Structure formats: structure tokens, C-alpha cells
Amino acid sequence: MLIDLHNHTPLCKHAKGEPEEYIKKALEKKAEVFTICGDKNERKELIEKLKESNKDFYEKVKERIIKPTLQGMQEEGMPFTGVLFIGVMVVNGEPMILEYNVRFGDPECEELMPLLKSPASELFYKAAIGDLASAKIEFYDKYAVGVVVASKDYPYKNSTPAKITIKDIPQDTHISYAGVSKAGDDLLATGGRVLVCVGLGDSIKEARDKAYSLVSNVEFEGMQYRKDIAYQALKDV
């Protein structure tokens, strides 16, 4: 959420005045990000609840989290211009705040940004000059799925640097790099979460397949990644 509380204007405000509309739009359909914790049955139950009650769920997020957050900042005289990322966990179908960050979320950002049709630079500029009320934000009518590729010993300890080989980058895919460094002409995996393979498509399945197609073109010693990204959303397709 990009906001300008100097002028009490969230990025998501639009002409008709509902300040959460663009947040809902971004979360509801345009980016499908599946990083679900818990056992198989818990994940299945969560996905089904969200599928059936998206409208009620987003209303809860709006009323319990977004509105009180913005209102509280205003009442306490805490002006803020920038990105406010609210981490939400779902407990028994109810949204609970996990954390606040003043940056885009990772790896959520890697799936959201390629779907953003409006120039991000224009939105940042309008926030900086206090004119978010006139911002127009649009998303491509696509889906995005990202697969995090991690190093051998993640998340327990640092891994030995390993040379990364990228054989090919298929159409409608890209790599967002994170824990990497260069040694001469070689790209090395040096961090925990090394990179994110992102696929775009007209459906979740197409986006997921493209993301994993890109993963198959990445090689470095000890690389690991989850094989079940978007599984719960696609198991009945």
C-alpha cells in the first residue's frame, strides 16, 4: 500500500472514494501468491475458505486492519509517505496482523510488480508530491506465480557460494535476483533466498507451469525449491 498521510491519501483511493478498492483489486485477482503454512489439511481448508468467502474476508481486512491503521496514524499525528506493507496471517479464517514493513513484501512484490500496468515511477512521484488522489492504477489481466529458489543450507546457515548457470529464459518469465554476487563473469548464489522464478499467464496454471519451466533452466549446486506452489489452487483443475 503506497500512501501519503501528509495529505491523508492512500494509493488505493480512486474517484468514487473507496480507499481500499485498489488493494482489494491487487489481492483479489491479479496476483496469485501461494505461500501457505501448516499441514495439508490446514492448507486445503484455508484455500477453500478464501475461495468461498473472498468478499467477506476482504471486508474484514478493510474494517479491522486497513481503516484502523490509517486512522490511528492520522490521529497520532504520524505523517508518512511511502510503501506500508501489512503482513496478514489467516487464523481459523480470520485475518490477523503479523507485521508492518515500510517496503514492498518479498516475495509478494516479485509477483505484483509485473502485473502493474501503470508506471510505478509515476505513482512514486505522485506520492512524493502529495498528489496520490489523482493517481490512476491499472493491472494487466494476467496471473503471476513465483517460485523461490534457495541455497543448499537455507534457512539454517550460510551456504558455500555456488556458480549459477541460466540455460534459457522462456517467454513470459523472468528472474528476480536476491542473494547473488558476481565474481568476474560468474554469477554466484551467496544468500539464503537466491532468486525468484516468475511466470505470467492467462490462468494460474499457465503462470505456474511457466514459473517451473524457468526453474528447470536454473542450475547451481545445492539449489532447493518447493514443488507445490499453487498446488492447492490447481489440484481440482
N, C-alpha and C positions, 0 to 999 in steps of 0.2 A: 504494500500500500504506500504510494507516494503521496505525502501530504504537506501542506503548508499551513501550520497552525498559527503563523503570524496573522494570516487572513482567514483562519478557520475554514480552510478549503482542502478537502481530500481530493486526490487524483480521481477518485471514482465518482465525483459529483458530475451530473450532467444537467441538461436544460430543464428536465422535469423535476429535478431536485432530490431524487433518492440517492443519498451519498454512498450507499453500498452496492449499487447496481453493477458497477464495473468489477468490483471484487467478486460478486456472485457470478458474473459472466466469465471471468477468468478461471474461477474454480470449477464452475458447474459443468462446462462442456469442452472448453478449448484445450485444456491441458489435463491429460490423464497421467497422474503421477502415483504409482503404487509402491509405497514402502511401508508395508503393513506388518506390525509385530504380532507376536502371540502364536499359539499353535494353529493347526489347520482349521479346526472347527471355529475358533475365535475369529480368524481372518474371514472365513466364509460368512459367519453371522454378521460381521461388521459390514462387509461389502453389500450383502443383501439389504441390510437396514438402510444403508446410504442410498442404494438404488431406489428403494421404495419410498423414502421419506426425505428426498433432497430438499424439497420446498420447506418442510418443517425444520430440517436441520439448519439450513442457511438462515432461516428466520431466527433460530436460537443463537447462531453465531452473531448475527447482526444485533440482536437485542441485548444479549448477555455479555458480549465481548467488544464488538467494534464501537457501538454507540457509547458505552460506559468509558471505554479507553479514551476516545476523543473528547468526551465531555469532561472527564477527570483532568486531562491535560489542560483543557481550557480553563477550568475552574481554579486550578492550582497555578495558573499563570506560567505555564511551561511551553513557550512557543517553540516550534520545531519545524524545520523544513528538510525533507529528505525521505528516505525509504524507511518505513516502520514495518518490520516483518513480525507477525504474530504467529508463533508456533502453537498449533492446536492438536491435542490428542483427543480421541474419542473413547470414552469410558462408558460402557453399557449404553451406547447410543447417544450419550450426552457430550457436548464439546467442553473441554477443559483446557485452560491456558497452560502451556508448558513453559513458554519463554517469550520474551520480546527481544528482537535484534534490530539495530539501526542499519540494516543492509538487506539485500535480497537473500532469500534462503538458498542453501546448497544441499541437495542437487535440484531443488524445485526450479530455481532460476534457469537452469540449463534447458528445461522443457518449456517454460513460459516465454522466454525471450524470442525464440524463432517463430513463435505464433503471433507475436506482436506486429501488427501491420503498421500502426502509427510509429513515426520515428521516435525512438527513445530519447534522442538528444533534444528534440522539441519539447517533450514532456519534462525533462530535467530543467530545460531553460525556463519554461513557464513556472515551474516550482520555484526556481531561483529568483524570479522577478515578481513572485506573488500573484501569478495570473492563471492558476490551475483551473479556475472557473470556466475559462474559455477553451480548455484542452478538449480535444476530440480523440478518443481512444478506440481503436478497432483491432480485432483479431482476425487472422485468417481462419477460414472454416476448415480447419485441419485438426488432427490429433498428434500429440508428441509423446514418445516413450523414451526414457533414458535408462541405460544400464551402466552402473558404476563398476569400473574395473579397478581393483585394488591390488596392492602389493602382497607378497607372499606371507608376511607376518602380521599384516593388519588384522585386527586392531590392537594386537598385544604389544608389539615393539617395532622399532625401526627395521626396515629390510635393507639388505645389501643393494646398492644401486645396480640396476639391470638395464641393458640396452633395449630400447623399444623399436620394433620393426612394424611399419604400417604397409601392408601389401597393396591395399586398394581402399578407396572411399566410394562406396556405391552411391548412386543418385538418391537425393532426398535424405542424406545422412550427413552428419558432421561430428567432429570430436571436440569436446571442451576439455582442455588440459588443466590439471591441478598440480599434483605432486610430481613435477618433472623438472629437469635441469638439462643443460647442454654441456657436453664435453667434446670440444672440437666440432665435428659434423654429426656426432651421435646425440640422440635424444635419450635421456635416461629416466627410468622410473625411480624416484627418490623419496616419494611421500607415501602416505597411507592410501588415501583415495587418489589414484594416479590420474584417471581421466574418466570422462563420461561419454559413452557412445549414444548419440541421439538419432532416432529415426522419426520421420514425418510421414503421415499417410492420411487417407480419407476415412480410415477406421482405426480403432485401437489395434486390431490385429495386424493391419498393414504396417502401422507405425512400429509395433513390437517386432515384427519379422525383420523390418529394415534395421532396427537397432541391433538385433542379434546378428544380422548379416555383417554389419560393421564390426561387431565384436570379433567375429571369426577372422577378420583381416588384421587383427592386432595381436602381436606376439611379444612377450618378454618373460624372462624366467620367473616362475612363481606367481604369475598373474592369476587372480581369482575373481569370480563374479557370480552373482546369483543367477540361477537358471529359471526362476519362477516369476520374474517381473511381469505383471499384468495377467498372471495365470488365473486368479480368481475371477477377473472380469471376462475371461475368454473361455473358461472351462466348459460352458454350455453352448458355445457358438459352433 
